[in-house]
Amino acid sequence: MYHHATNDYICPFCLLVKGIENEHNAVKQTDLVYQNEIVTAFIGLRSWPNNAGHVLTIPNEHYENIYDLPLSVSTEIQKTARAIAIAMKEIYVCDGVMLIQRNEPAGGQRAWHYHLHIIPRYENDRWDLNQRQPFPAAERAEYAQRLRVAVEKYLPSSDAEAIRSALAQHWDEKFSKLHQAGKDINWGQQWLEPFIQPLRQAGCQTVLDLGCGTGNEVMNLSQAGFEMIGLDYSKIGVCSARAKAGVKATFVIADMCRPLPFRCGTFDAVMSNVAAHMFSDRITRALFAEIRRVLGPQGLFLFHLNALEDRPFRAWQKPEVCEIERNYILEQDGQTMHFFSEAYLLELLADWQDVNLELVRLPGDVKMGYSPKRVWRGIARN
C-alpha cells in the first residue's frame, strides 16, 4: 500500500527467517528467542545501556509495514509479544515493558520489513531512543537462552505442538511394547563405530546424544570413557535408560523442537543417530543452530540422518499418509520423517567447518521385515 523499499533492497529479516547469516544480515540463529510458522522473535543487535536484551518480533512473510500486515499475522505477533513481555518480567525482573512499532520514514522506520520492538523498562532507567550501542553476539546469545524457555510457557499450543505431542506418544508406545516383550532397540556398534576415532582424535570428553532412546549408545560411549548426557523426548525411553545397570551417565527428558536445556559451549561433541530427521525445515534449522550454540569452539557434530534416497525403501515398510512439506512426511503410524538431500544438508552446514558427508547403504533384511536403508553419515566442526 505505502512502500519505501527500493527495488534492489535486500531484506535482512527475510534472510534471518531463512537461517542465512551474511553481510546483509548480522542477526545470528543463536539470537532467536522464538520462532514458529508465522513469526520470529530475536534479541536486537543494538541495546540501550540500562535496557539490555530487548526483542524484535517480525512476520516470517515479507510485509513492509502495518498497512500491509494481515490481521491473522498481526494477531500471532501480538500473542508472541505478550508471551515475551511476561517472560521479560519473570527473567529480567523489569518494572515494565514498552512496545514500539514504527512505519514509514516519518514514523522512524529504517528496515523495510514490519517489526515490533519489545523493550524492558526500569524505574529511573533514563531510556533514550538514540543511545543504543552494539550488543555483542555472546551477550545476545545468553539473553536469548534465558528468555527461550520462559516464553514457551506463556504461548498457547499450536498444530506443531500437536505433532510433537503425537511423536512423543508414538515413541512412548513403541518403547513400552518393546519393554513388555523383553526387547530393546540396540544397533550395537553400527552407528557408533565410525565416530569413536574422530571423537578421540579431537580430544572430546563431554558428549551429548540427541535422541538417545533407551540409552544403549550412551552406555557404550560411557564405558569407552566419555562423559555422556543422553536426551530424549520419550519419558518411557529415558526411564528405561536410567534403569540399565552400569550406565554412568545423565539422562534428560527434553524436546529437540525446543531450545536445548544447556548453556552455550557445554559440550565437546553432539551426536545424533537416526533421530534428528523427524522435524520440519524450520525446526530442523533451529535445531542445527541450537547444536552449534551448545558446542564449544571446534566442537564436533556427528550424525546419521535419513537420506532422500531412503524414501522409497521406507515407504515399503511404513506407508506415507501425506507430504507435510517438501520431503517431510507423515506416516501411517503417526510418525513424521524428513528425508535429506545432499544439497539440503550442505545448505544446513554451510557455516560449519571440515564438513564430511558419506551416503551409507544398509542392505536390510526382508525376512526380518527390515527394508534396505540409505542414510547420510556426517561429521562437521563448529
Contacts in CASP RR format, 6 or more apart in sequence:
PFRMAT RR
TARGET T0000
AUTHOR 0000-0000-0000
METHOD contacts of the structure
MODEL  1
MYHHATNDYICPFCLLVKGIENEHNAVKQTDLVYQNEIVTAFIGLRSWPN
NAGHVLTIPNEHYENIYDLPLSVSTEIQKTARAIAIAMKEIYVCDGVMLI
QRNEPAGGQRAWHYHLHIIPRYENDRWDLNQRQPFPAAERAEYAQRLRVA
VEKYLPSSDAEAIRSALAQHWDEKFSKLHQAGKDINWGQQWLEPFIQPLR
QAGCQTVLDLGCGTGNEVMNLSQAGFEMIGLDYSKIGVCSARAKAGVKAT
FVIADMCRPLPFRCGTFDAVMSNVAAHMFSDRITRALFAEIRRVLGPQGL
FLFHLNALEDRPFRAWQKPEVCEIERNYILEQDGQTMHFFSEAYLLELLA
DWQDVNLELVRLPGDVKMGYSPKRVWRGIARN
1 67 0 8 1.000
1 68 0 8 1.000
2 64 0 8 1.000
2 65 0 8 1.000
2 67 0 8 1.000
2 103 0 8 1.000
2 104 0 8 1.000
3 64 0 8 1.000
3 65 0 8 1.000
3 112 0 8 1.000
4 64 0 8 1.000
4 104 0 8 1.000
4 105 0 8 1.000
4 109 0 8 1.000
4 112 0 8 1.000
5 11 0 8 1.000
5 64 0 8 1.000
5 112 0 8 1.000
9 112 0 8 1.000
10 24 0 8 1.000
11 62 0 8 1.000
11 111 0 8 1.000
11 112 0 8 1.000
11 113 0 8 1.000
12 24 0 8 1.000
12 25 0 8 1.000
12 26 0 8 1.000
12 27 0 8 1.000
12 111 0 8 1.000
12 113 0 8 1.000
13 25 0 8 1.000
13 40 0 8 1.000
13 58 0 8 1.000
13 62 0 8 1.000
13 111 0 8 1.000
13 113 0 8 1.000
13 115 0 8 1.000
14 62 0 8 1.000
14 113 0 8 1.000
15 21 0 8 1.000
15 22 0 8 1.000
15 24 0 8 1.000
15 25 0 8 1.000
16 25 0 8 1.000
16 27 0 8 1.000
16 40 0 8 1.000
16 42 0 8 1.000
16 58 0 8 1.000
17 35 0 8 1.000
17 40 0 8 1.000
17 58 0 8 1.000
17 60 0 8 1.000
19 29 0 8 1.000
19 285 0 8 1.000
19 289 0 8 1.000
21 27 0 8 1.000
21 28 0 8 1.000
21 29 0 8 1.000
21 351 0 8 1.000
26 45 0 8 1.000
27 42 0 8 1.000
27 44 0 8 1.000
27 45 0 8 1.000
28 137 0 8 1.000
28 140 0 8 1.000
28 141 0 8 1.000
28 289 0 8 1.000
29 285 0 8 1.000
29 286 0 8 1.000
29 288 0 8 1.000
29 289 0 8 1.000
29 292 0 8 1.000
29 293 0 8 1.000
30 137 0 8 1.000
30 140 0 8 1.000
30 141 0 8 1.000
30 144 0 8 1.000
30 264 0 8 1.000
30 289 0 8 1.000
30 292 0 8 1.000
30 293 0 8 1.000
31 42 0 8 1.000
31 43 0 8 1.000
31 44 0 8 1.000
31 45 0 8 1.000
31 137 0 8 1.000
31 140 0 8 1.000
31 141 0 8 1.000
31 144 0 8 1.000
32 40 0 8 1.000
32 41 0 8 1.000
32 42 0 8 1.000
32 144 0 8 1.000
32 148 0 8 1.000
32 286 0 8 1.000
32 289 0 8 1.000
33 41 0 8 1.000
33 42 0 8 1.000
33 43 0 8 1.000
33 55 0 8 1.000
33 84 0 8 1.000
33 144 0 8 1.000
33 147 0 8 1.000
33 148 0 8 1.000
33 151 0 8 1.000
34 40 0 8 1.000
34 41 0 8 1.000
34 80 0 8 1.000
34 83 0 8 1.000
34 84 0 8 1.000
34 148 0 8 1.000
34 151 0 8 1.000
34 152 0 8 1.000
34 155 0 8 1.000
35 41 0 8 1.000
35 60 0 8 1.000
35 282 0 8 1.000
35 286 0 8 1.000
36 76 0 8 1.000
36 158 0 8 1.000
36 160 0 8 1.000
36 282 0 8 1.000
37 60 0 8 1.000
37 158 0 8 1.000
37 160 0 8 1.000
37 282 0 8 1.000
38 59 0 8 1.000
38 60 0 8 1.000
38 61 0 8 1.000
38 73 0 8 1.000
38 76 0 8 1.000
39 57 0 8 1.000
39 58 0 8 1.000
39 59 0 8 1.000
39 60 0 8 1.000
39 73 0 8 1.000
39 76 0 8 1.000
39 77 0 8 1.000
39 80 0 8 1.000
40 57 0 8 1.000
40 58 0 8 1.000
40 60 0 8 1.000
41 55 0 8 1.000
41 56 0 8 1.000
41 57 0 8 1.000
41 58 0 8 1.000
41 80 0 8 1.000
41 84 0 8 1.000
41 118 0 8 1.000
41 151 0 8 1.000
42 55 0 8 1.000
42 56 0 8 1.000
42 144 0 8 1.000
43 53 0 8 1.000
43 54 0 8 1.000
43 55 0 8 1.000
43 135 0 8 1.000
43 140 0 8 1.000
43 141 0 8 1.000
43 143 0 8 1.000
43 144 0 8 1.000
43 147 0 8 1.000
44 53 0 8 1.000
44 54 0 8 1.000
44 55 0 8 1.000
44 56 0 8 1.000
44 135 0 8 1.000
44 140 0 8 1.000
45 134 0 8 1.000
45 135 0 8 1.000
45 140 0 8 1.000
46 132 0 8 1.000
46 133 0 8 1.000
46 134 0 8 1.000
46 135 0 8 1.000
47 53 0 8 1.000
47 54 0 8 1.000
47 132 0 8 1.000
47 133 0 8 1.000
47 134 0 8 1.000
47 135 0 8 1.000
48 54 0 8 1.000
48 119 0 8 1.000
48 125 0 8 1.000
48 127 0 8 1.000
48 128 0 8 1.000
48 131 0 8 1.000
48 132 0 8 1.000
48 133 0 8 1.000
49 131 0 8 1.000
49 133 0 8 1.000
50 122 0 8 1.000
50 125 0 8 1.000
50 126 0 8 1.000
50 127 0 8 1.000
51 119 0 8 1.000
51 120 0 8 1.000
51 121 0 8 1.000
51 122 0 8 1.000
51 125 0 8 1.000
51 127 0 8 1.000
52 120 0 8 1.000
52 135 0 8 1.000
52 139 0 8 1.000
52 143 0 8 1.000
53 92 0 8 1.000
53 120 0 8 1.000
53 135 0 8 1.000
53 140 0 8 1.000
53 143 0 8 1.000
54 117 0 8 1.000
54 118 0 8 1.000
54 119 0 8 1.000
54 120 0 8 1.000
55 84 0 8 1.000
55 88 0 8 1.000
55 117 0 8 1.000
55 118 0 8 1.000
55 147 0 8 1.000
56 115 0 8 1.000
56 116 0 8 1.000
56 117 0 8 1.000
56 118 0 8 1.000
57 77 0 8 1.000
57 80 0 8 1.000
57 81 0 8 1.000
57 84 0 8 1.000
57 115 0 8 1.000
57 116 0 8 1.000
57 118 0 8 1.000
58 77 0 8 1.000
58 113 0 8 1.000
58 114 0 8 1.000
58 115 0 8 1.000
58 116 0 8 1.000
59 69 0 8 1.000
59 73 0 8 1.000
59 76 0 8 1.000
59 77 0 8 1.000
59 113 0 8 1.000
59 114 0 8 1.000
61 73 0 8 1.000
62 113 0 8 1.000
63 69 0 8 1.000
63 70 0 8 1.000
63 73 0 8 1.000
63 113 0 8 1.000
63 114 0 8 1.000
64 112 0 8 1.000
64 113 0 8 1.000
64 114 0 8 1.000
65 103 0 8 1.000
65 104 0 8 1.000
65 109 0 8 1.000
65 112 0 8 1.000
65 114 0 8 1.000
66 74 0 8 1.000
66 101 0 8 1.000
66 103 0 8 1.000
66 114 0 8 1.000
67 103 0 8 1.000
68 114 0 8 1.000
69 77 0 8 1.000
69 114 0 8 1.000
77 116 0 8 1.000
79 155 0 8 1.000
79 156 0 8 1.000
80 151 0 8 1.000
80 155 0 8 1.000
81 99 0 8 1.000
81 116 0 8 1.000
81 118 0 8 1.000
82 154 0 8 1.000
83 151 0 8 1.000
83 153 0 8 1.000
83 154 0 8 1.000
83 155 0 8 1.000
84 118 0 8 1.000
84 147 0 8 1.000
84 151 0 8 1.000
85 97 0 8 1.000
85 99 0 8 1.000
85 118 0 8 1.000
86 150 0 8 1.000
86 154 0 8 1.000
87 147 0 8 1.000
87 150 0 8 1.000
87 151 0 8 1.000
87 153 0 8 1.000
87 154 0 8 1.000
88 94 0 8 1.000
88 97 0 8 1.000
88 118 0 8 1.000
88 120 0 8 1.000
88 147 0 8 1.000
89 96 0 8 1.000
89 97 0 8 1.000
90 150 0 8 1.000
91 146 0 8 1.000
91 147 0 8 1.000
91 150 0 8 1.000
92 120 0 8 1.000
94 120 0 8 1.000
94 121 0 8 1.000
94 122 0 8 1.000
95 121 0 8 1.000
95 122 0 8 1.000
95 123 0 8 1.000
96 120 0 8 1.000
96 121 0 8 1.000
96 122 0 8 1.000
97 118 0 8 1.000
97 119 0 8 1.000
97 120 0 8 1.000
97 121 0 8 1.000
98 117 0 8 1.000
98 118 0 8 1.000
98 119 0 8 1.000
98 121 0 8 1.000
98 127 0 8 1.000
99 116 0 8 1.000
99 117 0 8 1.000
99 118 0 8 1.000
99 119 0 8 1.000
100 116 0 8 1.000
100 117 0 8 1.000
100 119 0 8 1.000
101 114 0 8 1.000
101 115 0 8 1.000
101 116 0 8 1.000
101 117 0 8 1.000
102 108 0 8 1.000
102 109 0 8 1.000
103 109 0 8 1.000
119 127 0 8 1.000
121 127 0 8 1.000
138 264 0 8 1.000
141 264 0 8 1.000
141 293 0 8 1.000
142 264 0 8 1.000
145 259 0 8 1.000
145 263 0 8 1.000
145 264 0 8 1.000
145 293 0 8 1.000
148 258 0 8 1.000
148 259 0 8 1.000
149 258 0 8 1.000
149 259 0 8 1.000
149 261 0 8 1.000
152 258 0 8 1.000
160 257 0 8 1.000
160 280 0 8 1.000
160 283 0 8 1.000
163 336 0 8 1.000
164 233 0 8 1.000
164 255 0 8 1.000
164 257 0 8 1.000
166 334 0 8 1.000
167 233 0 8 1.000
167 278 0 8 1.000
167 334 0 8 1.000
167 335 0 8 1.000
167 336 0 8 1.000
168 233 0 8 1.000
168 234 0 8 1.000
168 235 0 8 1.000
168 255 0 8 1.000
170 333 0 8 1.000
170 334 0 8 1.000
170 335 0 8 1.000
171 213 0 8 1.000
171 232 0 8 1.000
171 233 0 8 1.000
171 234 0 8 1.000
171 236 0 8 1.000
171 237 0 8 1.000
172 234 0 8 1.000
172 235 0 8 1.000
172 236 0 8 1.000
172 237 0 8 1.000
175 185 0 8 1.000
175 213 0 8 1.000
175 214 0 8 1.000
175 234 0 8 1.000
175 236 0 8 1.000
175 237 0 8 1.000
175 240 0 8 1.000
176 236 0 8 1.000
178 184 0 8 1.000
178 185 0 8 1.000
179 236 0 8 1.000
179 240 0 8 1.000
184 214 0 8 1.000
184 216 0 8 1.000
184 240 0 8 1.000
185 213 0 8 1.000
185 214 0 8 1.000
185 216 0 8 1.000
186 214 0 8 1.000
186 216 0 8 1.000
187 216 0 8 1.000
187 217 0 8 1.000
187 273 0 8 1.000
188 216 0 8 1.000
188 217 0 8 1.000
188 220 0 8 1.000
189 220 0 8 1.000
191 217 0 8 1.000
191 273 0 8 1.000
191 274 0 8 1.000
191 304 0 8 1.000
192 217 0 8 1.000
192 220 0 8 1.000
192 221 0 8 1.000
192 273 0 8 1.000
194 377 0 8 1.000
195 271 0 8 1.000
195 302 0 8 1.000
195 379 0 8 1.000
196 224 0 8 1.000
198 300 0 8 1.000
198 302 0 8 1.000
198 379 0 8 1.000
199 207 0 8 1.000
199 221 0 8 1.000
199 226 0 8 1.000
199 269 0 8 1.000
199 300 0 8 1.000
199 302 0 8 1.000
202 268 0 8 1.000
202 269 0 8 1.000
202 298 0 8 1.000
202 299 0 8 1.000
202 300 0 8 1.000
203 268 0 8 1.000
204 226 0 8 1.000
204 268 0 8 1.000
204 269 0 8 1.000
204 299 0 8 1.000
204 300 0 8 1.000
205 226 0 8 1.000
205 227 0 8 1.000
205 268 0 8 1.000
206 226 0 8 1.000
206 227 0 8 1.000
206 229 0 8 1.000
206 266 0 8 1.000
206 267 0 8 1.000
206 268 0 8 1.000
206 269 0 8 1.000
207 221 0 8 1.000
207 226 0 8 1.000
207 227 0 8 1.000
207 228 0 8 1.000
207 229 0 8 1.000
207 267 0 8 1.000
207 268 0 8 1.000
207 269 0 8 1.000
207 270 0 8 1.000
207 271 0 8 1.000
208 229 0 8 1.000
208 230 0 8 1.000
208 231 0 8 1.000
208 262 0 8 1.000
208 266 0 8 1.000
208 267 0 8 1.000
208 269 0 8 1.000
208 270 0 8 1.000
208 271 0 8 1.000
208 294 0 8 1.000
209 215 0 8 1.000
209 217 0 8 1.000
209 218 0 8 1.000
209 221 0 8 1.000
209 228 0 8 1.000
209 229 0 8 1.000
209 230 0 8 1.000
209 231 0 8 1.000
209 271 0 8 1.000
209 272 0 8 1.000
209 273 0 8 1.000
210 230 0 8 1.000
210 231 0 8 1.000
210 256 0 8 1.000
210 270 0 8 1.000
210 271 0 8 1.000
210 272 0 8 1.000
210 275 0 8 1.000
210 276 0 8 1.000
210 291 0 8 1.000
211 230 0 8 1.000
211 231 0 8 1.000
211 232 0 8 1.000
211 233 0 8 1.000
211 256 0 8 1.000
211 272 0 8 1.000
211 273 0 8 1.000
211 275 0 8 1.000
211 276 0 8 1.000
212 218 0 8 1.000
212 230 0 8 1.000
212 231 0 8 1.000
212 232 0 8 1.000
212 238 0 8 1.000
212 241 0 8 1.000
212 251 0 8 1.000
212 275 0 8 1.000
213 232 0 8 1.000
213 234 0 8 1.000
213 237 0 8 1.000
213 238 0 8 1.000
213 240 0 8 1.000
213 241 0 8 1.000
213 275 0 8 1.000
214 237 0 8 1.000
214 240 0 8 1.000
214 241 0 8 1.000
214 244 0 8 1.000
215 230 0 8 1.000
215 237 0 8 1.000
215 240 0 8 1.000
215 241 0 8 1.000
215 244 0 8 1.000
215 247 0 8 1.000
215 249 0 8 1.000
215 251 0 8 1.000
217 271 0 8 1.000
217 273 0 8 1.000
218 228 0 8 1.000
218 229 0 8 1.000
218 230 0 8 1.000
218 241 0 8 1.000
218 247 0 8 1.000
218 249 0 8 1.000
218 251 0 8 1.000
219 241 0 8 1.000
219 244 0 8 1.000
219 246 0 8 1.000
219 247 0 8 1.000
219 249 0 8 1.000
221 228 0 8 1.000
222 228 0 8 1.000
222 247 0 8 1.000
222 248 0 8 1.000
222 249 0 8 1.000
223 246 0 8 1.000
228 249 0 8 1.000
228 250 0 8 1.000
229 249 0 8 1.000
229 250 0 8 1.000
229 251 0 8 1.000
229 252 0 8 1.000
229 267 0 8 1.000
230 241 0 8 1.000
230 249 0 8 1.000
230 250 0 8 1.000
230 251 0 8 1.000
230 252 0 8 1.000
231 251 0 8 1.000
231 252 0 8 1.000
231 253 0 8 1.000
231 254 0 8 1.000
231 256 0 8 1.000
231 260 0 8 1.000
232 238 0 8 1.000
232 241 0 8 1.000
232 251 0 8 1.000
232 252 0 8 1.000
232 253 0 8 1.000
232 254 0 8 1.000
233 253 0 8 1.000
233 254 0 8 1.000
233 255 0 8 1.000
233 256 0 8 1.000
234 253 0 8 1.000
235 253 0 8 1.000
238 251 0 8 1.000
238 252 0 8 1.000
238 253 0 8 1.000
241 247 0 8 1.000
241 251 0 8 1.000
242 251 0 8 1.000
252 261 0 8 1.000
254 260 0 8 1.000
254 261 0 8 1.000
256 275 0 8 1.000
256 276 0 8 1.000
256 279 0 8 1.000
256 283 0 8 1.000
256 287 0 8 1.000
257 279 0 8 1.000
257 283 0 8 1.000
257 286 0 8 1.000
257 287 0 8 1.000
259 290 0 8 1.000
260 290 0 8 1.000
260 291 0 8 1.000
260 293 0 8 1.000
260 294 0 8 1.000
262 294 0 8 1.000
263 294 0 8 1.000
264 293 0 8 1.000
264 294 0 8 1.000
264 296 0 8 1.000
265 293 0 8 1.000
265 294 0 8 1.000
265 295 0 8 1.000
265 296 0 8 1.000
265 297 0 8 1.000
266 294 0 8 1.000
266 296 0 8 1.000
267 294 0 8 1.000
267 295 0 8 1.000
267 296 0 8 1.000
267 299 0 8 1.000
268 295 0 8 1.000
268 296 0 8 1.000
268 299 0 8 1.000
268 300 0 8 1.000
269 295 0 8 1.000
269 299 0 8 1.000
269 300 0 8 1.000
269 301 0 8 1.000
269 302 0 8 1.000
270 291 0 8 1.000
270 294 0 8 1.000
270 295 0 8 1.000
270 300 0 8 1.000
270 301 0 8 1.000
270 302 0 8 1.000
271 301 0 8 1.000
271 302 0 8 1.000
271 303 0 8 1.000
272 302 0 8 1.000
272 303 0 8 1.000
272 304 0 8 1.000
272 305 0 8 1.000
273 303 0 8 1.000
273 304 0 8 1.000
274 304 0 8 1.000
274 305 0 8 1.000
274 306 0 8 1.000
274 375 0 8 1.000
276 284 0 8 1.000
276 287 0 8 1.000
276 303 0 8 1.000
276 305 0 8 1.000
277 305 0 8 1.000
277 306 0 8 1.000
277 337 0 8 1.000
277 338 0 8 1.000
277 339 0 8 1.000
277 340 0 8 1.000
278 335 0 8 1.000
278 336 0 8 1.000
278 337 0 8 1.000
278 338 0 8 1.000
279 287 0 8 1.000
279 328 0 8 1.000
279 336 0 8 1.000
279 338 0 8 1.000
280 324 0 8 1.000
280 325 0 8 1.000
280 328 0 8 1.000
280 338 0 8 1.000
281 325 0 8 1.000
281 326 0 8 1.000
281 328 0 8 1.000
281 338 0 8 1.000
284 338 0 8 1.000
284 348 0 8 1.000
285 348 0 8 1.000
288 348 0 8 1.000
288 349 0 8 1.000
291 301 0 8 1.000
292 301 0 8 1.000
292 351 0 8 1.000
292 352 0 8 1.000
292 382 0 8 1.000
295 301 0 8 1.000
295 382 0 8 1.000
296 382 0 8 1.000
297 382 0 8 1.000
298 381 0 8 1.000
298 382 0 8 1.000
299 381 0 8 1.000
299 382 0 8 1.000
300 379 0 8 1.000
300 380 0 8 1.000
300 381 0 8 1.000
300 382 0 8 1.000
301 352 0 8 1.000
301 378 0 8 1.000
301 379 0 8 1.000
301 380 0 8 1.000
301 381 0 8 1.000
301 382 0 8 1.000
302 378 0 8 1.000
302 379 0 8 1.000
303 376 0 8 1.000
303 377 0 8 1.000
303 378 0 8 1.000
303 379 0 8 1.000
304 360 0 8 1.000
304 375 0 8 1.000
304 376 0 8 1.000
304 377 0 8 1.000
304 378 0 8 1.000
305 340 0 8 1.000
305 345 0 8 1.000
305 375 0 8 1.000
305 376 0 8 1.000
306 314 0 8 1.000
306 337 0 8 1.000
306 338 0 8 1.000
306 339 0 8 1.000
306 340 0 8 1.000
306 373 0 8 1.000
306 374 0 8 1.000
306 375 0 8 1.000
306 376 0 8 1.000
307 339 0 8 1.000
307 340 0 8 1.000
307 341 0 8 1.000
307 359 0 8 1.000
307 374 0 8 1.000
307 375 0 8 1.000
307 376 0 8 1.000
308 327 0 8 1.000
308 339 0 8 1.000
308 340 0 8 1.000
308 341 0 8 1.000
308 344 0 8 1.000
309 359 0 8 1.000
309 374 0 8 1.000
310 339 0 8 1.000
310 373 0 8 1.000
310 374 0 8 1.000
310 375 0 8 1.000
311 327 0 8 1.000
311 329 0 8 1.000
311 339 0 8 1.000
313 371 0 8 1.000
313 372 0 8 1.000
313 373 0 8 1.000
313 374 0 8 1.000
314 337 0 8 1.000
314 371 0 8 1.000
314 373 0 8 1.000
316 371 0 8 1.000
317 369 0 8 1.000
317 370 0 8 1.000
317 371 0 8 1.000
318 331 0 8 1.000
318 332 0 8 1.000
318 333 0 8 1.000
318 335 0 8 1.000
318 337 0 8 1.000
319 331 0 8 1.000
319 332 0 8 1.000
320 329 0 8 1.000
320 330 0 8 1.000
320 331 0 8 1.000
320 332 0 8 1.000
321 329 0 8 1.000
321 330 0 8 1.000
321 331 0 8 1.000
321 332 0 8 1.000
321 334 0 8 1.000
322 329 0 8 1.000
322 330 0 8 1.000
323 329 0 8 1.000
323 330 0 8 1.000
324 330 0 8 1.000
324 336 0 8 1.000
327 338 0 8 1.000
327 339 0 8 1.000
327 340 0 8 1.000
327 341 0 8 1.000
327 344 0 8 1.000
328 336 0 8 1.000
328 337 0 8 1.000
328 338 0 8 1.000
328 339 0 8 1.000
329 336 0 8 1.000
329 337 0 8 1.000
329 338 0 8 1.000
329 339 0 8 1.000
330 336 0 8 1.000
331 337 0 8 1.000
340 376 0 8 1.000
342 357 0 8 1.000
342 359 0 8 1.000
342 376 0 8 1.000
345 357 0 8 1.000
345 376 0 8 1.000
346 355 0 8 1.000
346 357 0 8 1.000
349 355 0 8 1.000
349 380 0 8 1.000
352 380 0 8 1.000
352 381 0 8 1.000
352 382 0 8 1.000
353 380 0 8 1.000
353 381 0 8 1.000
353 382 0 8 1.000
354 379 0 8 1.000
354 380 0 8 1.000
354 381 0 8 1.000
355 378 0 8 1.000
355 379 0 8 1.000
355 380 0 8 1.000
356 378 0 8 1.000
356 379 0 8 1.000
356 380 0 8 1.000
357 376 0 8 1.000
357 377 0 8 1.000
357 378 0 8 1.000
358 376 0 8 1.000
358 377 0 8 1.000
358 378 0 8 1.000
359 374 0 8 1.000
359 375 0 8 1.000
359 376 0 8 1.000
359 377 0 8 1.000
360 374 0 8 1.000
360 375 0 8 1.000
360 376 0 8 1.000
360 377 0 8 1.000
361 372 0 8 1.000
361 373 0 8 1.000
361 374 0 8 1.000
362 372 0 8 1.000
362 373 0 8 1.000
362 374 0 8 1.000
362 375 0 8 1.000
363 372 0 8 1.000
364 370 0 8 1.000
364 371 0 8 1.000
364 372 0 8 1.000
364 373 0 8 1.000
END
